[in-house]
Amino acid sequence: MSGRHNRGMRPLTTDLSRRHERPYFLWDEDRSVDEFREALSTTGGGERCRLIAKLMREARDTDVWAFVSPREVWSNFASIRPYLGRRRAFWDYLLTGWHRDGVLG
């Protein structure tokens, strides 16, 4: 296979139970599901917010909750929000509604 088609990255998967494979939302980096979870658990501050925002931007909304909790996202939303890009309005609507309805505590 030529380098043009295989840049040494693992194939993408939508099955997030395949812990050693690269999740579909990390289309631009070679990191497995387990490696992404590890990065979320060991990284703090702005880098953690950037990783959560990438997850929220690139993954299906239901898959986000496999990695972070809604309360965790809400408690850091002011720092995550600037990184959400085209998905910002969706997440504003969803999380503000959940907060208003008491879902987030």
Number of C-alpha atoms within 10 A of each C-alpha: 6 6 7 7 8 10 10 9 14 16 13 16 18 13 12 17 12 13 15 13 21 25 25 18 18 18 15 8 11 18 19 22 22 17 15 19 15 11 15 18 12 9 12 12 9 11 13 18 22 19 18 22 24 18 21 26 20 16 16 12 13 8 15 19 13 11 15 16 11 16 15 10 22 20 11 14 18 11 16 22 21 12 18 20 12 9 14 17 11 13 19 15 10 12 18 15 13 16 14 11 10 9 12 17 9
